[in-house]
């Protein structure tokens, strides 16, 4: 009898667990950016594959790559950058009807990919590395299916 009650309790507990995906605009727990950064640094030069929920505060573009940042200053040590590959940008812009670097500001997104520590070199006046550098944590998005808006807080 006790075994039956225990099994029933476990089944009911499992059924009551809240899903991570929102049902029409529900709450989604955001990822801890500092934990992502710590894990990426610990696994360097390899990345940490996972699903991350991030609030995008700022964006930038260098060449054809669009960068989505969790902090207003992309150099902030607490920042996690989502790098959108140039091949998917037209698809995202067609889907959302606006430039990617405008659309994602103020949004909470879910991304699947590898969080990886990336070395950023400072460039001198001769366009050569100065010898000074810092690290950022990037999640590279190569396929539009890797990114999804889960909350529009804008």
N, C-alpha and C positions, 0 to 999 in steps of 0.2 A: 504494500500500500504506500509506504514512504517513497519507494522508487517511482511509482506512478505519479505521485504528487510532485516529486523533484523533476521528472521529465516534463510534466505539464507546465510547471513553473518556468523551466528553461525555454520551452516552446513559446509561451506567452511573452516572456522577456524578449526573445528574438523578434517576435512579430511587432513589438512596440518600438523597436529601434527606429529612430528617425533617419530617413535616407539623406545622403549628402547632396543629392540633386534637388533643386527647388521644384515644387509643383506649382507652376504658374506664379512665379515671383516670390517664393518663400525665402526664408533666411538660409544663407550659405555661409559656413564658417570660413573665414579668411585664413590663409596660410600665414605662418609666422615668418616674416622675411629674414629675421636674424637667424632663425634656425635653418632656413634654406641656405643662407650665406655660410654658416658654420659647416654644414654638411658638404657643400660644394668645395670649400677650402680643404676640408679633411680628405676628400676623395680626389683632389687635384693630382694629376692633370685630367682625371676622368670626371665625368659628370654624375649627378644623382638623378636617375630617372624617376619621375613621379607626376602626379596631378596636383597643380597648384592653383589656388584661388587668390587673385591679387587685385588690389585697387590701383588703378592707373591715375597718377596725378599730373604727369607731364609726358610729352612726346618729343621726338626729334627725328631728324632725317640726315643721313650722311650718305652721299652718293644715291643709290637706289634702295638702301635699306632703311626701314622705318623702325624706330626704337620706342618702345612703350616703357615708361619708368614709374616705379612705385613711389618715388620721392620727387619733389619739385626740382632738386638739383641732382642730375644724374651722377655726379661725382660723390654724393653723400655715401658714406660707408654702409648705410642701412638700405641702400637702393638695390632692387632687383630689376634688371632690364630684360624685357621680352623683345627679341630681335626678329622682325618679320622679313622673311626672304622676299626679294624683289618679285619672284614669280607668282606669289600669292596676293600681292597688294592689289592688282587690278580686280581679282576675284572678290576680295573683301570690299573694295570700293563700289563694285557693282551691286553687291549684296546690301550694303548699308546706304548707298546713295550719296556718300560724302568721302572726302579724302581720309585715309586711315589715320593720319596724324591729327586730324580734328575729331574724328568720331570717337576714339577710345578714351579721350580725356574725361575723367569723372565716372568711368564705368568700372564695374567689378567684372573681371574675366576669369574663366577657368582655362588653364592651358595644360597640355600634356607634353612633356619633353624632358630633356636633361638639363638640370641647373648646373652650370659649369663656371668655374673661376677662369676669368679671361684677363690676361695682362694687357694694360693700356699704356703705351709708351708716349711720353711727351716728345713732341717734334720741335726741333730748333728752327732757326730762320732759314737754314739751308735745306729744310724738309727732310732732315735725318734725325733718327732717335737721339735724344739728348743724354741718354743714360739714366734719366729719371722715369719712374713709372709708378703705377698703382694698379690695383686689381678691382674688377667689377664682377658681378655674378650675372651671367646671361642665360636665358632660355631661348634657344633658337627654334623658330617656328618655320618649318619647311612646307607644311600642308595646311590648308585652311581648316581642315577637320580637327586640327590640334588646338584651336582657339574658339571660345564661345563666350558670349556676354551672358552673365548670370544675374546682373543687377544694374540698372541704369540709375545712378544716384545724381546725375547731372540735372 
